[in-house]
Amino acid sequence: MTTTRLVTVAPASARRARKPQAADAPPPSIAPGPLARTFGIIALVIATLYFLVPVYWLIVASTKNNTDLTSTFGFWFADWNLGTNYDSLMGWTQGLFWRWVGNSLLYSVSAGVIGTLFAVMAGYAIAKFAFPGKKIAVGVIMAGLLLPVALLTVPLYIEFHALGLTNTAWAIIIPSAVSPFGVFLGMVYAESSVPTELLEAARIDGAGEARIFFTIVLRLLGPAMVTIFLFIFVATWNNFLLPLMMISSADLKPVTLGLYGMMSYFSPDKGAVMLGALLGVIPLIILFFTLQRYWRSGLAAGAVKG
């Protein structure tokens, strides 16, 4: 006697709806409790307000004149003076404001590209090659992470003045392209993400070291390169002391130094200065939102070795 078994197959949509979610959740042993989760949410809200409230205040302040800045509520709009502030900004800067923004973009992009390339080259070499003085090189890099940038500004000025490079774009680009943190991050990421077996296979196939680096290694180091580029770009954009020491020509000033010049007047138009600061930070916001996913993955570089 033959027994027939009926098997009911659920529709594909129903099977997709019952997809387990346990893989996305942490194990129960390390899952945060209700109290820890509450404190985490509170900390995130405070951090969000800490970073967003100044930007909101800057937007509000850029629409006010000097009187409204001191006589009205700081976190809400008063009389709309945005157009007047923009005209004042162009007048105070003699039409050079957008040139200063372009200078900042030039300095930051150039230093970011050059510094990122040299940082990953140095980090890859330290991680994957054995050479005399390797431990000393790593120690020097770690020491460079501890030195404040302001401490090196005067020696850099003396050196560049002796070379005749002060008041040139190179006086900003070359020092800004040096990033000990970039070398360290490139070293950690190359050590954990570039398989030695892959390099040996490429060498067996006859590839030279330059070809291996530019065709294989650079692709594997992509997330770390984006992170290094962002750090160098932001550091160069926000740098004030180095341009103050190196640059004397108004045509070569970055936007940070140009806005400082506006504030040095006896009675500056503070609303125009706030508008200039707001317009000067927009490129950074666009860059962060554009490269956010690469930046987050690069920050986790080297967190797990295996």
Stockholm file with secondary structure:
# STOCKHOLM 1.0

chainA/1-306         MTTTRLVTVAPASARRARKPQAADAPPPSIAPGPLARTFGIIALVIATLYFLVPVYWLIVASTKNNTDLTSTFGFWFADWNLGTNYDSLMGWTQGLFWRWVGNSLLYSVSAGVIGTLFAVMAGYAIAKFAFPGKKIAVGVIMAGLLLPVALLTVPLYIEFHALGLTNTAWAIIIPSAVSPFGVFLGMVYAESSVPTELLEAARIDGAGEARIFFTIVLRLLGPAMVTIFLFIFVATWNNFLLPLMMISSADLKPVTLGLYGMMSYFSPDKGAVMLGALLGVIPLIILFFTLQRYWRSGLAAGAVKG
#=GR chainA/1-306 SS CCCCCCCCCCCHHHHHHTCCCGGGSCCTTTCCCHHHHHHHHHHHHHHHHHHHHHHHHHHHHTTCCHHHHHHSCTTSCCSCCHHHHHHHHHHHTTTCHHHHHHHHHHHHHHHHHHHHHHHHHHHHHHHHCCCTTHHHHHHHHHHHHHSCGGGGHHHHHHHHHHHTCTTSTHHHHHHHHCCHHHHHHHHHHHHHHSCHHHHHHHHHTTCCHHHHIIIIIHHHTHHHHHHHHHHHHHHHHHCCHHHHHHCCCGGGCCHHHHHHHHHTSSSCCHHHHHHHHHHHHHHHHHHHHHSHHHHHHHHTTTSSCC
#=GC SS_cons         CCCCCCCCCCCHHHHHHTCCCGGGSCCTTTCCCHHHHHHHHHHHHHHHHHHHHHHHHHHHHTTCCHHHHHHSCTTSCCSCCHHHHHHHHHHHTTTCHHHHHHHHHHHHHHHHHHHHHHHHHHHHHHHHCCCTTHHHHHHHHHHHHHSCGGGGHHHHHHHHHHHTCTTSTHHHHHHHHCCHHHHHHHHHHHHHHSCHHHHHHHHHTTCCHHHHIIIIIHHHTHHHHHHHHHHHHHHHHHCCHHHHHHCCCGGGCCHHHHHHHHHTSSSCCHHHHHHHHHHHHHHHHHHHHHSHHHHHHHHTTTSSCC
//
